[in-house]
Amino acid sequence: LFIKNSSNGIVPWDSIGTVIEYVALDGNWSNTNNHGDPINAYFSVLDLTVRYSKFRNVEGTAVIPIASWNNSRHNPRVFIYGNVFWDFNTGDGVIGYAGSTQSAGDCSNSEIYNNTIVGGSGFSSGIACPQGSGNTIRNNLWIGNNTDSDIRVGSGATITHNGFSTASGDGTNAQVNIPTSIFRNYAARDLTLALDTAGGFPLGIPYNADLLQTVRLPGAWSRGAYQFGSGGLAPSPPTSLTIQ
């Protein structure tokens, strides 16, 4: 899908096992009368997957707000990986919802891996699931954002191997002070990698392919949505050839 200049682009409320992939959303908007979020994932999204998608010049509470009312059928659990978010304006973060006593950012046991997050503005460019638990956040890149990239994902969280352009970053094995020159053309928003990142945390299928379906290999796992170089797709040299 390519969705341009919408308010709520995709609304998977009260769903189980929804997969959103290879989607581009551009110019999403909100105002006083229209609550705009590119993927509006409030209210009972169990096992929602968002992968291999691009979000540009969008705004809302979050690019992907995630929450549930206290009487929701099930609490949210999401799998968000291999996406690129750039030049967005959000209230609570790129993913999640800061919450209130009745409606809270309580996604739990979620996995957020290998996303590239660039040029965010508003209140926060981070992740907000403060009342959740058991969430895992790995291998994401926060570069050149105009607001904080705090990762607030509740108790029992695993936060490792993320990258930041700031002097400090959340979690263990964080890579910090990453220059924008790590991308091929930051000004033009070509966010493929000109230089490799520090090694990311290797993951299994289906997380071992980047946005372009380049296979990532343990020991050469780039952080962010794009794998550096050819990854694992280069074929082996042919053998037993004859010329006739």
KEPA-464157 format. One line per field, with one value per residue: residue number from 1; x, y, z of N, C-alpha, C in turn. Coordinates in steps of 0.05 Angstrom, whole numbers, plus 5000, padded with zeros to 4 digits. Example, Ala and Ser with C-alpha at 12.3 -4.5 7.8 and 13.67 -1.06 7.14 Angstrom:
<sites>
resi <- c(1|2)
n.x <- c(5264|5257)
n.y <- c(4886|4955)
n.z <- c(5156|5142)
ca.x <- c(5246|5273)
ca.y <- c(4910|4979)
ca.z <- c(5156|5143)
c.x <- c(5264|5258)
c.y <- c(4934|5001)
c.z <- c(5156|5157)
</sites>
This chain:
<sites>
resi <- c(1|2|3|4|5|6|7|8|9|10|11|12|13|14|15|16|17|18|19|20|21|22|23|24|25|26|27|28|29|30|31|32|33|34|35|36|37|38|39|40|41|42|43|44|45|46|47|48|49|50|51|52|53|54|55|56|57|58|59|60|61|62|63|64|65|66|67|68|69|70|71|72|73|74|75|76|77|78|79|80|81|82|83|84|85|86|87|88|89|90|91|92|93|94|95|96|97|98|99|100|101|102|103|104|105|106|107|108|109|110|111|112|113|114|115|116|117|118|119|120|121|122|123|124|125|126|127|128|129|130|131|132|133|134|135|136|137|138|139|140|141|142|143|144|145|146|147|148|149|150|151|152|153|154|155|156|157|158|159|160|161|162|163|164|165|166|167|168|169|170|171|172|173|174|175|176|177|178|179|180|181|182|183|184|185|186|187|188|189|190|191|192|193|194|195|196|197|198|199|200|201|202|203|204|205|206|207|208|209|210|211|212|213|214|215|216|217|218|219|220|221|222|223|224|225|226|227|228|229|230|231|232|233|234|235|236|237|238|239|240|241|242|243|244)
n.x <- c(5017|5008|4998|4975|4973|4932|4888|4878|4913|4916|4876|4877|4841|4821|4841|4871|4933|4944|4980|5020|5054|5107|5088|5078|5072|5056|5057|5016|4966|4941|4892|4854|4803|4810|4840|4899|4938|4988|4989|4940|4939|4911|4874|4866|4903|4929|4986|5002|5038|5084|5122|5179|5166|5154|5154|5139|5143|5099|5048|5023|4997|5033|5075|5062|5017|5003|4959|4912|4845|4819|4781|4792|4792|4838|4906|4954|5003|5060|5099|5149|5190|5246|5232|5229|5229|5219|5228|5182|5129|5112|5074|5080|5120|5156|5135|5082|5049|5040|5002|4947|4908|4864|4869|4924|4994|5008|5032|5058|5108|5127|5164|5213|5253|5311|5297|5300|5304|5294|5304|5261|5211|5173|5147|5173|5217|5222|5206|5145|5117|5099|5071|5075|5105|5161|5181|5222|5275|5316|5374|5359|5363|5371|5378|5397|5351|5305|5285|5281|5304|5284|5273|5219|5192|5168|5168|5216|5242|5282|5335|5379|5438|5424|5429|5452|5453|5464|5502|5494|5457|5399|5399|5440|5503|5499|5510|5538|5541|5537|5551|5514|5535|5539|5499|5482|5464|5446|5421|5388|5357|5370|5375|5402|5462|5524|5569|5586|5550|5565|5567|5504|5454|5448|5391|5338|5300|5237|5268|5317|5324|5332|5301|5304|5305|5355|5396|5415|5474|5499|5550|5559|5520|5482|5459|5395|5348|5370|5416|5487|5525|5529|5508|5483|5468|5499|5514|5545|5607|5601|5609|5640|5636|5631|5657|5631)
n.y <- c(4976|5046|5102|5167|5231|5222|5217|5178|5124|5065|5022|4976|4958|4917|4866|4803|4776|4807|4827|4877|4899|4922|4974|5042|5105|5172|5239|5239|5268|5307|5341|5387|5365|5316|5257|5238|5183|5145|5087|5065|5035|5029|4996|4933|4900|4843|4807|4838|4852|4895|4909|4921|4971|5041|5106|5172|5242|5246|5251|5250|5221|5180|5148|5095|5086|5050|5019|5001|4999|4994|4954|4923|4869|4839|4849|4890|4862|4868|4863|4894|4910|4923|4972|5040|5104|5172|5243|5257|5279|5273|5260|5224|5188|5149|5099|5070|5094|5143|5142|5138|5135|5104|5090|5062|5058|4998|4955|4889|4838|4847|4856|4895|4910|4928|4977|5040|5106|5172|5242|5259|5299|5340|5316|5269|5220|5169|5105|5087|5050|5049|5022|4969|4903|4857|4869|4871|4905|4917|4930|4977|5041|5108|5168|5234|5259|5308|5309|5274|5205|5167|5103|5075|5024|4994|4942|4889|4891|4879|4912|4923|4934|4979|5039|5107|5177|5212|5229|5191|5130|5088|5024|4963|4952|4996|5036|5098|5169|5167|5189|5227|5215|5161|5143|5136|5182|5228|5279|5276|5236|5183|5127|5080|5044|5074|5065|5013|4995|4986|4918|4885|4851|4784|4752|4704|4673|4705|4750|4758|4784|4843|4907|4906|4854|4831|4782|4777|4761|4724|4754|4793|4832|4886|4945|4977|4988|4972|4926|4929|4930|4869|4830|4766|4747|4738|4692|4626|4611|4580|4509|4453|4466|4463|4479|4483)
n.z <- c(5000|4987|5022|5025|5054|5091|5149|5197|5178|5176|5214|5259|5301|5357|5340|5320|5305|5259|5201|5176|5122|5077|5068|5052|5082|5076|5094|5132|5175|5231|5271|5314|5312|5288|5301|5284|5265|5235|5235|5272|5328|5375|5428|5439|5405|5389|5377|5332|5274|5245|5191|5148|5125|5108|5135|5127|5141|5177|5229|5297|5359|5363|5314|5310|5352|5412|5454|5507|5531|5598|5597|5554|5506|5501|5521|5487|5442|5403|5343|5315|5263|5220|5196|5170|5196|5186|5193|5225|5269|5334|5394|5440|5426|5376|5374|5411|5472|5521|5560|5609|5669|5654|5600|5574|5557|5551|5524|5523|5526|5476|5414|5386|5335|5297|5270|5236|5256|5245|5246|5279|5311|5358|5420|5436|5408|5421|5450|5480|5525|5580|5620|5608|5604|5601|5550|5490|5462|5409|5369|5341|5308|5326|5298|5290|5311|5336|5386|5450|5454|5489|5517|5542|5570|5610|5662|5670|5621|5562|5535|5487|5446|5414|5373|5374|5358|5397|5457|5495|5509|5518|5551|5546|5513|5479|5421|5413|5395|5339|5274|5224|5176|5171|5138|5068|5042|5079|5079|5034|5051|5039|5070|5072|5090|5089|5119|5165|5224|5294|5315|5315|5355|5341|5311|5302|5248|5237|5234|5210|5161|5123|5106|5051|5041|5045|5073|5140|5175|5231|5269|5231|5235|5222|5255|5254|5198|5150|5125|5124|5065|5025|5057|5070|5020|4976|4926|4928|4894|4829|4816|4784|4729|4658|4593|4529)
ca.x <- c(5000|5019|4976|4986|4956|4908|4889|4884|4918|4908|4864|4872|4830|4809|4849|4891|4950|4946|5007|5022|5081|5112|5069|5089|5053|5069|5040|4994|4961|4921|4885|4838|4779|4817|4862|4914|4961|4992|4977|4926|4938|4898|4851|4865|4918|4945|5004|5004|5064|5089|5150|5188|5150|5166|5136|5152|5128|5074|5045|5002|5007|5057|5072|5046|5008|4994|4947|4887|4828|4820|4763|4799|4789|4864|4926|4969|5030|5067|5125|5154|5218|5254|5219|5243|5212|5235|5215|5156|5123|5096|5071|5090|5142|5152|5118|5071|5030|5049|4980|4933|4898|4845|4880|4952|5013|5014|5040|5075|5120|5130|5192|5218|5280|5323|5284|5315|5287|5311|5291|5236|5206|5150|5154|5192|5222|5229|5185|5130|5098|5109|5057|5078|5126|5172|5186|5249|5281|5343|5384|5347|5380|5360|5398|5389|5325|5305|5274|5295|5299|5281|5258|5203|5176|5157|5185|5226|5249|5309|5342|5407|5449|5412|5448|5443|5472|5469|5525|5486|5433|5388|5405|5467|5517|5490|5529|5531|5555|5538|5547|5495|5550|5536|5481|5493|5458|5428|5405|5367|5343|5377|5383|5419|5486|5550|5588|5572|5547|5575|5552|5479|5448|5436|5365|5330|5278|5238|5281|5344|5325|5328|5278|5308|5307|5382|5397|5435|5489|5512|5577|5559|5492|5481|5436|5378|5330|5385|5441|5509|5537|5512|5498|5486|5454|5517|5514|5571|5616|5593|5628|5636|5627|5645|5653|5629)
ca.y <- c(5000|5073|5119|5194|5253|5212|5221|5151|5108|5038|5021|4948|4955|4892|4846|4783|4765|4824|4833|4901|4898|4935|4997|5069|5126|5198|5263|5235|5292|5307|5368|5386|5348|5290|5244|5225|5166|5129|5061|5070|5009|5029|4978|4904|4889|4820|4796|4855|4854|4917|4904|4928|4993|5067|5127|5198|5267|5239|5261|5238|5214|5165|5137|5071|5086|5024|5022|4986|5008|4975|4933|4911|4840|4829|4869|4890|4851|4875|4856|4916|4907|4928|4995|5066|5127|5197|5270|5255|5296|5257|5268|5206|5172|5138|5075|5069|5114|5148|5130|5150|5114|5086|5081|5062|5045|4974|4932|4871|4816|4856|4855|4917|4904|4936|5000|5065|5128|5195|5268|5262|5323|5338|5312|5247|5202|5143|5084|5091|5030|5050|5003|4942|4886|4836|4878|4868|4927|4911|4935|5000|5065|5134|5186|5261|5267|5334|5304|5251|5178|5150|5077|5071|5000|4979|4925|4865|4895|4874|4934|4919|4937|5000|5059|5134|5198|5227|5220|5168|5116|5068|4996|4953|4951|5018|5051|5127|5189|5159|5212|5223|5205|5133|5138|5142|5210|5236|5302|5267|5214|5156|5117|5056|5048|5078|5053|4994|5001|4965|4893|4882|4826|4766|4742|4683|4677|4720|4776|4758|4797|4872|4918|4899|4825|4822|4764|4785|4738|4727|4764|4815|4840|4915|4957|4993|4974|4962|4912|4941|4912|4849|4811|4738|4739|4732|4663|4613|4607|4555|4488|4431|4477|4455|4497|4467)
ca.z <- c(5000|4990|5033|5026|5064|5106|5178|5206|5154|5180|5241|5264|5328|5365|5320|5329|5284|5235|5190|5158|5111|5052|5067|5054|5090|5072|5098|5151|5190|5252|5281|5338|5308|5275|5315|5263|5270|5211|5242|5297|5340|5401|5434|5434|5381|5398|5356|5309|5262|5226|5182|5121|5116|5109|5145|5123|5144|5190|5256|5314|5385|5356|5287|5315|5380|5422|5481|5510|5553|5621|5592|5528|5504|5507|5521|5462|5438|5376|5332|5296|5255|5193|5185|5170|5204|5185|5191|5237|5292|5351|5421|5461|5416|5350|5379|5438|5483|5548|5576|5631|5688|5641|5574|5580|5539|5566|5508|5538|5512|5448|5403|5368|5326|5272|5257|5233|5265|5237|5242|5293|5327|5376|5448|5439|5386|5433|5452|5504|5535|5608|5638|5598|5617|5585|5522|5480|5443|5401|5342|5328|5305|5330|5288|5281|5320|5350|5413|5463|5444|5512|5514|5567|5562|5632|5678|5658|5593|5551|5517|5480|5419|5398|5365|5378|5351|5421|5472|5512|5499|5536|5548|5545|5487|5462|5406|5415|5379|5311|5256|5202|5152|5169|5117|5042|5036|5101|5071|5015|5065|5031|5097|5071|5105|5076|5138|5182|5252|5312|5311|5328|5368|5320|5316|5284|5229|5211|5238|5198|5135|5126|5091|5023|5042|5048|5096|5159|5185|5257|5267|5213|5237|5225|5269|5236|5179|5127|5129|5109|5044|5012|5077|5065|4996|4954|4921|4927|4866|4817|4815|4764|4704|4634|4570|4505)
c.x <- c(5017|4996|4988|4964|4930|4909|4896|4888|4908|4899|4858|4861|4819|4815|4869|4906|4951|4975|5005|5051|5083|5092|5086|5067|5068|5049|5016|4991|4941|4916|4866|4815|4785|4842|4877|4937|4964|4981|4965|4920|4928|4879|4854|4878|4937|4960|5002|5033|5064|5118|5154|5172|5164|5146|5150|5133|5100|5072|5022|5012|5032|5054|5055|5038|4996|4984|4923|4872|4828|4799|4768|4797|4816|4884|4943|4996|5036|5095|5131|5184|5222|5241|5236|5222|5229|5217|5186|5153|5103|5095|5086|5114|5137|5133|5108|5053|5037|5027|4968|4923|4879|4856|4910|4969|5024|5021|5061|5085|5123|5160|5194|5247|5286|5306|5303|5297|5303|5293|5265|5235|5181|5159|5176|5194|5227|5206|5171|5109|5103|5095|5058|5099|5136|5178|5216|5254|5310|5349|5372|5367|5363|5381|5385|5361|5326|5294|5287|5286|5296|5264|5245|5184|5169|5178|5194|5234|5277|5315|5371|5412|5434|5434|5436|5463|5478|5493|5519|5461|5424|5398|5434|5477|5506|5514|5520|5548|5558|5533|5526|5509|5550|5517|5493|5487|5437|5410|5383|5351|5346|5390|5395|5447|5510|5573|5572|5570|5564|5557|5526|5476|5436|5410|5358|5310|5253|5254|5308|5345|5319|5305|5280|5310|5336|5384|5420|5448|5499|5541|5579|5531|5491|5456|5420|5363|5346|5411|5463|5520|5518|5501|5503|5474|5473|5518|5543|5580|5607|5615|5621|5625|5643|5638|5652|5626)
c.y <- c(5025|5091|5147|5213|5243|5222|5195|5133|5080|5035|4991|4943|4927|4870|4826|4774|4782|4828|4856|4902|4912|4958|5022|5089|5152|5220|5259|5260|5288|5336|5365|5367|5321|5279|5228|5208|5148|5100|5064|5043|5010|5005|4950|4895|4868|4809|4811|4856|4877|4914|4914|4950|5020|5088|5154|5221|5262|5250|5247|5235|5198|5157|5111|5072|5059|5027|5003|4998|4986|4952|4920|4881|4827|4852|4868|4876|4855|4866|4876|4916|4913|4952|5020|5088|5152|5221|5269|5274|5282|5267|5250|5189|5162|5113|5077|5092|5118|5140|5148|5128|5094|5074|5084|5049|5020|4950|4916|4849|4822|4856|4877|4917|4919|4956|5023|5088|5154|5220|5272|5288|5319|5335|5291|5231|5174|5123|5087|5069|5027|5031|4974|4927|4866|4844|4876|4888|4924|4922|4959|5023|5090|5155|5212|5269|5293|5332|5279|5225|5158|5125|5071|5048|4983|4960|4901|4867|4887|4895|4932|4927|4957|5021|5087|5154|5216|5215|5197|5155|5095|5040|4989|4952|4972|5030|5080|5144|5180|5183|5206|5213|5175|5125|5147|5171|5219|5259|5294|5243|5187|5144|5089|5063|5052|5066|5033|5004|4982|4941|4893|4855|4807|4753|4720|4692|4685|4746|4779|4769|4826|4881|4910|4868|4814|4806|4774|4759|4743|4735|4787|4827|4870|4923|4974|4975|4961|4948|4926|4920|4891|4829|4783|4729|4732|4702|4652|4611|4581|4535|4469|4442|4465|4475|4480|4485)
c.z <- c(5000|4998|5037|5036|5076|5134|5192|5182|5155|5209|5247|5292|5332|5346|5333|5304|5258|5227|5171|5148|5084|5047|5068|5061|5090|5077|5115|5169|5212|5259|5305|5335|5296|5288|5294|5273|5245|5214|5270|5311|5369|5403|5423|5408|5391|5374|5330|5300|5242|5217|5154|5109|5121|5117|5143|5127|5156|5218|5271|5342|5383|5326|5289|5345|5388|5450|5483|5534|5575|5617|5564|5529|5510|5506|5496|5464|5409|5369|5310|5289|5226|5180|5186|5176|5201|5181|5201|5261|5310|5380|5441|5452|5388|5352|5407|5446|5512|5568|5598|5649|5675|5615|5575|5559|5553|5549|5523|5520|5482|5440|5382|5360|5299|5256|5256|5237|5263|5236|5256|5309|5343|5405|5451|5413|5395|5431|5479|5509|5565|5627|5628|5614|5597|5556|5516|5458|5435|5373|5327|5327|5308|5322|5281|5289|5337|5378|5424|5450|5467|5506|5541|5562|5586|5645|5662|5629|5587|5530|5511|5451|5402|5393|5366|5368|5374|5436|5491|5501|5519|5530|5548|5516|5467|5446|5405|5397|5350|5293|5235|5177|5151|5147|5090|5035|5056|5092|5052|5026|5051|5056|5096|5082|5086|5093|5155|5210|5268|5309|5328|5341|5347|5329|5296|5264|5245|5212|5224|5170|5139|5107|5061|5019|5039|5074|5114|5170|5213|5253|5248|5212|5242|5241|5249|5216|5156|5136|5112|5089|5034|5031|5069|5039|4973|4950|4922|4898|4854|4816|4792|4738|4681|4612|4545|4481)
</sites>
